[in-house]
């Protein structure tokens, strides 16, 4: 209860300050307050993109593209499960996340929506010592010919890893 009283008294003091300020002073005060509220905490890396490398290798014998996501970042990286293929090589992410380029044509991945997780979602953790391995099956692409028979094919696969929050680091 006393915490509520302190908060209320502090709020009343701020309200009194607002009544005595001129409109342009109030605008400057609000702008400064917003900017301070949006500034990153010291030591956070929100503004620095994570450093990683993606390796893709066609595996015609198993009819799939083998993937390896490796961290080159000193901090652990996280990747939401929706951005990585599942154990069957299927994609549940956004349309256009994966494309095969062959014979100067683009073949997008089939769209499957496995749902969206708003909070406390499954995520993969990638470190320098522990890369993330996966694969995308050839049948995930709308192609007029079997991909295993195409010699010149390239996979474009977009992922967006981020520096893991400190609470989830090990």
Buried (B, 14 or more C-beta within 10 A) or exposed (E): EEEEEEEEEEEEEEEEEEEEEEEEEBEEBEEEEEEEEEEEEEEEEEEEEBBBEBEBEBEBEEBBBBBBBBBEBEBBBBBBBBBBBEEEBBBBBEEEBBBBEBEEEEBBBEEEEEEEEEEEEEBBBBBEEEBBEBBBBBBBBEBEEEBBEBEEBEBBBEBEBBBBEEEEEE
